Amino acid sequence: MKNSLLSQRDLAVLWHPCTQMHDHETQPLIPIKSGHGVWLEDFEGNHYLDAISSWWVNLFGHANPIINTALKAQLDNLEHVIFAGFTHEAAIELAEKLVAITPAGLSRCFYADNGSAAVEVALKMSFHFWQNRGQSRKTKFITLENSYHGETLGALAVGDVALYKKTYAPLLMDVITAPSPDCYFRDEGESWADYSTRQFAHIERILQENANEVCAVIVEPLVQCAGGMRMYDAIYLKLLRATCDKYNVHLIADEIAVGFGRTGTLFACEQADISPDFLCLSKGLTGGYLPLSAVLTTDEVYAAFYDDYSKMTAFLHSHSYTGNALACRAALATLGIFETQNVLGNNQVLAATMKTLSQRFLNHPNVAEVRQTGMIVAIELVKNKHTREPYPWQERRGLQVYRYALSKGLLLRPLGNVIYFIPPYVITPEELALMFDVAWQAITA
């Protein structure tokens, strides 16, 4: 009864994200009372396994006792303070740790509120850097087909998922879009590395022809998440880093969704042994507790803004909650778990289990591909397995899977016809087996 009452109250006043609210005339909202580990519980005692880490943010489970304890202690001392002219220990310590664990050369940390805000910071910093250096022709950005970098206007402009971008196109800056290295489109028998290398030729040509006007290239390393969990080989990143250096163009790595162990290494860029000029982090940074993002950049970028105020070179970008003390403390507790527990090693075991459990889907008549990078597994549903003809989007097959899975106690949120799994790292092999079993039932049904 309480579920229904709360749902009615919600629908009277709230507007939910990424939702056609009309759907809730037939699909009831689910009010959540509590969360523990990988499980969510509603007010009627139903439990739901959180197979998507609550939009990819939760690393170590709901109500994690380590993060809870850290937040409670911080709350008794400082909740927030203006971060212009003031500082605090949690923000300093977190920046020190991020500089220490991110790829070499990233020595400065700028805080923002969320992933989209981090992308805005990186775009503005790159553009402003070139202006401060007297290269005023550099005003454009290169992005990849099928990429996604957030919903604010700058971040939306450098994305390429029409579902989110098309309506707002008249408001957005022009960008240069390069073909994606997405390995779903490789030839039969072609390796991920060979296809990604072949696709790199396109962006190499674009850089050669446009470098004098380009500030930066922005990419999601290894996995284009909101674009359907499409994946590519690390060789693309290695080639891109070298070519950006050759043509004097910044590289922005958007690791908002793939950072903090999701791809098998702490940061996806590590698999290509590269350092970007800007690294955008958020989502898992606070373990799924509070909104916080960080942009890591180099001393060279920092120095381009460091001068007497009268030179008007300062980066006058701000957020009211920049460096929030509670969020920084949650992030420190999250990084502390990585330091004290063998998270990446345990994830290798879990990823191997996910690989084994996902193999049964390869023979399903409506599955075109099962792909995996670390703790991310995606299943591509199609109408025709042999031709890869997709289901018409109007059929909303993913929504049907979502509804069936919910009825069996599993939270999935498919991307169109792509069913994916991004579970918290505290999931057990038994819970993984349940997750894949229910997904199999949902797809088959």
Secondary structure by P-SEA (a helix, b strand, c coil): caaaaaaaaaaaccccccccccccccbbbbbbccccccccccccccccccccccccccccccccaaaaaaaaaaaaccccccccccccaaaaaaaaaaaacccccccbbbbbccaaaaaaaaaaaaaaaaaaaccccccbbbbbccccccccaaaaaacccccccccccccccbbbbccccccccccccccaaaaaaaaaaaaaaaaaaccccccccccccccccccccccccaaaaaaaaaaaaaabbbbbbccccccccccccccccccccccccbbbbccccccccbbbbbbbbcaaaaaaacccccccccccccccccccaaaaaaaaaaaaaaaccaaaaaaaaaaaaaaaaacccccccccccccccccbbbbbbbcccccccccccccaaaaaaaaaaaaabbbbbbcccbbbbbccccccaaaaaaaaaaaaaaaac
